[in-house]
Every structure is written in structure tokens, then in C-alpha cells.
Amino acid sequence: MQTDENINGLKGWLIVVLLGIIISLVTTFYSMMANFFPIFTNNYWDILTQPGSSAYHPLWGPTLIFEIIGHIIFCIFCVILICLFFMKHFRFPMTYIAFRIIIVLYSTADLILVNLIPAASEANSMQPAAQLGKSILGAGIWITYMVSSNRVQNTFIKKEVPNTNISST
């Protein structure tokens, strides 16, 4: 049987955490390309945000910008988390906890914004609420794991950043 000090390394449930971050990165990037790229290439932005158009609502512009910025931030966050994970950096657990909390806050704000736009709330009746529920459940599970796991406490202990400075003397 392993003692608490011997439970370390990038294995066990940490592999599930890593897979979750990678899947989040891929799905968020794909969602950005599939959902937001056409808005700008197919002239939907003008249809949704120009007063007088049939689909206009004053909150379409701010909501779409909020969602695009959120997706970009999530992609950047995922890349940072992956780097911290493989470096076994001591900041990984708290950064991951912040990431999970930000996802819940983002999902809540997105749900509120989408429900303020009648056409969007009718088209996506349960999707934002389901996303919020998944976010809260995931945050509860993984924040608890990050705080209470011996493996997390014993693995993410490195404080230094590898020197990548290449210089010839």
C-alpha cells in the first residue's frame, strides 16, 4: 500500500482532469469556428445587430461579443492549464479551480443574456440551463478533488519555470 507521500505523479484521476482540459480546448475552439465564424462571414452580424432588420435585438451584439471573448479566454486558459499541468507547477490546482469557477460564472451570465433575447431563448430553450448545470456539477466535483487530493498536493510542487533562454557564450 502506498503512503500519502508516494501518491504523486501525473496519473490516476489527474489523467481525467487533463483529458477534460484537452476536450474543453478542442470543443471550445470547434464551437468558436462552427458558431461564430459564420456570423461574420455570412453577414449574420448585420442581420442580428442592425436596427430595423427582421432579427434585430439590442442585446445580440453584446451577447455575441461576450460569448466570443469568453470562448477565446477559455482556449487561452486551457493552454495555460496544460502547460502548468505538465510542468507540475504549484499554481496548477488554484488556476484550475479559478477556471472551473469562471466557467460557472460565464455560464450563468450567458444564460441570463440569452434569456433576455426572445429569439435566442426560444431556439435554445434548455441548452444554456443544461450547460450551467453541467458547469456547477463539474466545478463541485473537480474543485473538491483539487483541494482534497493527496496526489494533487504531492504532484504540483514545482515553483520554478524551466529556463528556455538559448544563448551562446
N, C-alpha and C positions, 0 to 999 in steps of 0.2 A: 504494500500500500504506500502511496506517495504522501509525503508530508506536505504541509502548506507551502514550504519554501521551494519544493521541487515541482510544484504545479506552475509552470510558466511556459512561454513559447507561443508561437503563432499557430495554435492548433485548437482542437476542441470546438467549443461554441464560438470562438473568435473567427473561425473559418466561415461560419454562418453570418457573422457580422460583416466580414469582408465581402462575401457574396452579395449581401444586401446592399452594401455601398456600391459595388460594381453594377448590380442590376439597376439601382436608382440612377446612376450616372447614365447608363445606356437608355433606359426608358425615358428619362427626363430629356435627354438630347433628342431622342426619336420624337417625343411629343412636341418639342420645340419645332423641329423640322416639318413634321406632319401637320401640326395645327396652326402654327404661327407664320411659317414661311409663306403659305398660300394667301394669307391675309394681305401681305404686301405685294405679292406677285400677281394676284388675280383681281386687284382693285377692290377687294372687300373692305379694306380700311376706309376708303372714301364712302362706301355704301353704309357702313356702320357708324361713322363719326361725323358725317356732313349733315348739318341741319337741313331738313327738307327731303332727305332720301327716305325711302319706304321703311328701311330697317334702323333708322337713326334712333339712338337713345343717348342722352348726355353722359351716361356712365360707361358706354362702350370703350371709349378712348382710354380713360383712366384704368378701367378694369384690364384691358388688354396689355397696357404698358406694365401694370402691376404684375400680371401673370408672366410676361416675357422677362422682366427683371428678376422675378422670383426663380424662374427656370434657369436663368444664367447664373444666379447666385448659387443655386443648388448644384449645378455642374461644377462650378469652381470649388465649392465646399467638398464635393465628393473627391475631386482630385487631391485636394489638401489632405483629406482624411486618409486616402490610400497611401500618400507619401508618409504621413505620420505613423500609420499602421506598420508599414514595412521598416521604418526607422526604429520602431519600438519606442517612440518618443513619449515622454511622460505627459505631454499635452494631449495625446490622442483621446483618452477617456473623457476629459472635460470638453474637448472640441466636439466629440461625437454626441455627448449629452446636449450641448448647445444646438447642434444640428437637429436632433430629434425634437427639441423644444421649438425651434424655429419652424420646423415642418408643421407642427400643431398650430402655431400662431398664424402661419401663412394659410393653412387650410381653413382656419376659422375666418380669417379676413376674406379669403376668396369666396367662401360660402355666403358670407354677408353681401359682398359685392354682386355676385351672380344672382342672388335672390332679389336684388334691387332692380334688375333688368328683366322685365316680364318675358321677353322672347327667350332669354337665356335660361331663366328658371323653369320655363315650360319644357324646353328642349332637353335639359339636363336634370330632370326632376329629382332623382335620387343620387346621381353621381357625386356631386360635391359633399353631400352628407355622408355617403359611404366612405369617401376619401378621408373626411375628418375622423370618422370612427376608426378607420384603419390606422390613421396617424396617432390617435390617442392610445389605442391598444399597443401599437408598436413602441411608442415612447415609454409607456408604462413597463413593458417587458424589458426593453433593452437598456433603459436608464437604470432600472433595478439591477440588471446584470452588471453594468459598468461600475456601479457603486459597491456591490457586494461580492464580486468575484475575486477569489484569490489569484486566479490566473491573470486577470487584468492587472491587479495590483503588483504582481511579480514580474509581469512581462514589460509593461510600459514604464520603464525607469530611466531610460537614456535622456540626458539633458543636452548633450552636445549635438550639433548639426555637422554632418561629415564635411570636411574641407574639400571643396571641388575646385579650388584655385589651382590652375595649372600655370606654373611659372618655371622658367629655366634660369638657373643661377650660374 
